[in-house]
């Protein structure tokens, strides 16, 4: 899973112009964030494992403590949060991470649009 930092942020915005970028926002000491991150990783691996999937989906993880400006810019009110960025704009914020299956379904729907 790609770690998102200030040094690679501009490249992420550029990638989001081609296809949606799924950015998981967390804090390192948050237990709920750790569980959510694992669900996110499972959903990403499942999507990438599809036989008809030609390449990996654009995804990454960011410690919101190291980039608090992202929370302000994209209106993130709490973590964990799965932020879907398209063309540099947040098109979806998911806070209630119920299961890897729910994330898979939501992410697949977004990719197919």
N, C-alpha and C positions, 0 to 999 in steps of 0.2 A: 504494500500500500504506500503510495507516494505521500511523503511528508510535505505539507505546504508551509512555506515560510515567506518572509518579505522578499528574499532574493529570487524566488521562483514565481511570485504572485502574478507578474505581468504575463508570463508564459501561460499561466492557467486561464487568465482572461482571454488570451488569444485562442486557446483551445476551445473555450466555451462558444466561440463564434462558429465553429464547425459542427459541434454537437454538444448536448448538455453535459455539464460537469457536475458530478455529485461530490459535494464537499461535506465531510463529517466534521462537525465542530465539537470539541470536548475540552475538558480540563483534566489534568493528570490524576488528581486525587478523588475524582468523582466516580463512585462505584457504579452508578447507573450509566455513566458514560462508557465504562469498560464493558458492560453487558451490551449496550447499544452498538458499540464498535464491533464487537464480535458478530452480532446479527448483521451489521452492515457488510463485514468481510465475507460472511457466508452468502449473502445476497449477491454481492459482486462476483464471487467465485462461481456461483450457480449460473449467473447470466453469461459469464465468460466461458463456461463449460458447455454451453449449448452448441450442438453440432452445426447449426446454421450461422453461428456468430463468427465472423471473419477476423475480428480483432477485439482487443480489450476495450472496455468502456472507460471513459475518462472519470477517474475518481481519486480522491485523496483525503487526508486527515490533517486537521489543523488544531493545535493547542490555542484556544481562543485567548488565553492569558498572554501569549507572545504576540498576538495580533488583535488587540481589542478594537481597533478601528474597523475590523470586519463586522463586528456585532453592531456597531453604530451605523455603518454604511448600508448594511442589508437588513436592519431592523430585527436582529436576533435578540430575543428577550431572555432565553435560558438555554442551558445545555443539558443533555445532548441535543443537537439539532442537525438534521440532514438538510443541507442547503443545496438547492438545484439552481445552477447558474447557467443561463443561456445568453450569449452575446454580452456578457459582463453584467447582466441583470438577474437578480434573484427572482425566479419564476415560481418557486415553491419553497416553503419551510415546513419541515416535518419534525415535530417535537415529541409526539407520542409514538415511540418506536415499539410497536406491539410484538412483532415477531420478524424473523428473517423472511418468512413467507409473505407477510404483508409488505415488507420493504421490496422484496423481489417483484411482487405484483405492481406496486407503484412505480418502481424504477423501469420496469419493462414497458408499462403504459407510456411513460415519458419518452423513452427511447424510440418507440414506434410512432410517435406523433410526427 
